[in-house]
Amino acid sequence: MKKASLFVRTRFKLSEHPEWDQPRNRLLWTDIDGGGVYAYHADTGALEQLYQGPKVGAFTQQGDGSLILFRESDVAWLSPEGKVQVLWKVSDPGMVRFNDVIADPAGRVFAGTIAATPGSAVLYQFEPDGEFDVLFRNATCPNGMGFSPDMRTFYWTRSSRRQILAFDYDVALGALSNERVFVQFQGDPKPDGLAVDSEGCIWSAVWGAGMVVRFEPKEGREMSRIEVPSQYPTSLCFWGAQLELLAITSERPHPEADTDDGCVFLAEPGVKGVLPFLSHIVTAGEPQPQVGAFLGAAAAGE
């Protein structure tokens, strides 16, 4: 089994959602419980804090280098100069905050929430103009998402059910259909963040098991594992000049323990990744979107 090594030694509270920003040659991630967003500059090795404020569950990148922050009760724009502007308030008593998000080729964004009570979380779909809809209800911990390289399949992690689901995806319409279980995990460890490599295989950070696992895309068969020096890996992404490296974030649930939990780790997976899609969220003005029609059948259970 391959092993990841310690990369960024800072012990964050909950490092999450790593993304590679290729034009600026930097690796981005959020420290959710620490209320920060960080960048590691590959050219210089410098670590920079880009943001401090309300918790950011995840973010998307825009073409100009700005970020769209999905926070506790709003969606905000972080300009390249560090200015924060609230775009939309999200009034949802069932959510604690946003969790994982992902942009698609059209620039729309899928965004999950963390439930305030079991089953009260949802999966939203945001359009570039700010309108958004609820795709699925009755969730507790919606987590990592990804697309197959041909854009025909959408993967979605349901941590509380210990499942990764797969859907047929119509990228022109942004529509999901044909829900099925791609991987069912056994025992206490939970699948968390997710990434897809250039060969179409699916990688999952397994929280509580100290590893990331690679699955083949046809039947969800496990292909390989990478051991992580933390029991609590949260997410992962491909990065580097050739997208040949793997960055793995982690949580520090026991701050009193002398461990590397919360740090960012580095692995060489032996396969290349794909770049994240950019969101095309309109940031000018103060749009006030309304929740529209329910688009999909609710997934059952937690």
N, C-alpha and C positions, 0 to 999 in steps of 0.2 A: 504494500500500500504506500502510495506517495504521501509525503508530509508537507504541510505548509509551514512557513517560517515567520517569525515575528518581523513585521515591516514598520509600522508606525507605533512607537512604544507608548504613546499617550494612552492612558487608561480612561477611555470615555465611559459615560454612564450607559449609553445604548447607541453604539455606532451602527448605522443602518444605511441602506439604499446607496451603495457606491455606484458611480457612473463615470465613464471616461469622457472627458471633453477633449476630443482630438485636436480641433483647431488651436486651442490654447495649451495643449500638452499638459493637462492637469487631471488629477483624479479627485473627484468630488464625493462627499458623503455627508450625512447628517448625524449629529449626536442628539437623538430625539429628547431624552430626558435632561440633557444638558442645555437644550435650547440653542444649539449652534449648528452652523453649516461650515464645512471645512474644505480646503483644497490643498492637495499635495502637488507641488510643481515639479514635474519630472526633470526639467532642464537644470534646476538648481538644488533640488532636494528640500526646498523650503516648505514649511507647513503654514498655511494662512487661514485665519478665521474670517469668513466672508459675511457672517451674520450672527447676531445674538438677539434672542427675543422669545416670543411664544414658540412652543414646540413645533417643529417641522417633521411631520411623519415621513414625507418624501418630497421630491421636486421633479420638475422636468426642465430641460434646457431649451432655450429659444435660439434662433439663428444669430442674434446679436451678442450672445454671451450672457444675457440675463437669464434668471431662473424664475420659474413659477413655483411658489412655495405653497404646499398644501398643509395648513397649520391646524390649530385646535378647533377653530370655528369659522375660518375664512380661507380664501385663496388670495395670495398676495404676490406682487411682482417685486423681485429683487433686481434692481438695475445693475449694470456692470460697475457703476460707481458706488454701489452699496446702498442706494436709496430704496426704501420699502414703501410700496403703495398697496393698500388693500383694494383688490378688484371686486370681490363679491363676498358678502357675508353668507354663511351657510347655517341656517337655523334648523338644527336637527337634534332634538332632545335625546335621541337614541344613541348618539355618538359621543365618545370621549375626545377623539381627534381623528384626523386622517391617518391612514397607514400607507401601504405601498401604492404607487401609481406607475403608469406607463403611458407613453405617447405612441400613436400609430403613424403610418406614413402620411395620412391626411392631416396630421397635426392635432387630432382630437385626443382626449386623455381619459383613460379609465382610472378611477380612484376609489379605493376601498376605505372603510372606516373601522375604528375599533369600537366595539359595542359597550354602551354604558351598563346594559343588563344583557344576559344571555339571549342571543337571537335578535338584538336590536341594531346590528350593523347592516350596512348596505354596500353595494357596488354601484358607483355613479359612472356616467359617461358624460364628459364635458365636451361641447363643441367649441371650435375656435372663437365663435362670437359670444360665448358666455352662457348659452343655453345649456341646461343639463337635465338629465333624466336618471331615474333609478332603474337599473337593469335587474338587480336581484336584491331581495330582502331576506330576512330570517338568517342572517349570518352573525357570527360572533367575532371572528378574527380573520377577515379576508387578507390575503398576503400576496406573495410574489406572483408576477405575471410575465408572460412572454409570448412571442409569436414564432411560428415555424418560419424558416427562411423563405418559403414560397407564399407566406402570408395566408395560407388556407386554414391554419389551426391556431387557436388561441388557448393558452394554458393559464390556469388560475389556481392558486393554492388556497385551500380552506384548512387553516392550521388546526382549528378546534375539532374538525372531523378527521384530521390526519390524512387528508387527501390532496392530490393534485388532479384537477378536472381538465378535460379537453373539450373544446367546442369547435365546430366549423365556423369559419370567419369570412364574412363578406366585407372586404376592405372598402369597397365603394360606398356601401351603406353603413358601415360600422356595426353590422348586425351579427349576433351570435345565435347559433342553433345547434341542435344535436348534442346536447350535454351528455358526457359520459365520464366515468372514473378512469383516469389514466394510470395513477399509482395510488394504492392504498397502503399506508404505513401501519406497522404493527407496534404495540407497546406504547410507552410514554413519550419518547422523543417525537417532536413535531416538525413537519416541513415548514420552512419559513421563506426566505427570499429565493428567487428563481432566476436562472439565466439560460439562454439557448446558444449553442455554439454554431460554427459555420457548417457543421455536418448535420445540423438539425437535432442533435441530442440535447436533452434537458438536464440541467444541473440544479440541484436543490440543496440549500443549506439546512442541515437537520439540527434544530435547536434541542439541546439536551443530550446529543449523541457525539458531539465533538468531531463532526465530519461534514463534508459535502459529497454528494453522490451524483453520478452521471447515469442517466437512463437513455436507452435507445428509443426512438420516436414511434415505432410501430406498435409494440406491445408493452412498453413501459418496463422492459427488463433491465435490471441493474447491470451496468457495464464495469464501473470502477468506482473507487472511493479515494478521497484525499483526507488524511487525518489533520485536524486543526488543533493547535495548542490552546484551545478553549472549549469547554463543554457547550458553549452557548453561541455558536455561529448564527448570524442573523440574515446575512445576504451576501451576494457575490456579484462580480462583474468582470468581464474581460477588458484588458487595457494594455497599453504599451504601443510601441511603434508599429508592430504587426498584429496587435491584439492577441499576443501570445502568452500574456500573463493573466493571473487570476487574483483579484483583490477580494478578501473575505473579511467582512465586518463581524463584530460580536457584541454581546451584552455583558454587563457586569452586575448581575443580580445580588451578589454578596460583596459589597464594597470593602468589608473588613478582611476579606481573604487575600492573601499574598499570591495572586495569580495574574496572568496576562489577559483575563477576561476584560472585554471592552476595547481591546486593541484592534488594529487592522493587520491582517496577515497576508502573506504573499505565497503563491504557488505557481508552478510551471505545469500546466495540465497536459501538455503534449498535443494540444489542438487549439486552433484559433477561434476567436469569437466574432461577433458582429457588432457594429456600432448601434447605439441607441437612436431611436427616431427623435426628432425635435418636435416640440409642441409649437403650434401656431396661434397661441392665445392672443387675442387682441387686447392690448394693454392701455390704449388711449382712453381717457375719460373714466367715468364711473358707471359702467353698465350694471343693471339690476336684473339679472336673469330670473326666470320663474321655472319651477319644476314642471316639466311637461308630462306627456303621456307615459305610462308604464310600457317599456319596450319588450320585456322578456318575461318568461315564466319564472316565478320565484323558485330558487333552489331550496329544497326541503331541508329542514333541520339546521344544526349549527355548522 
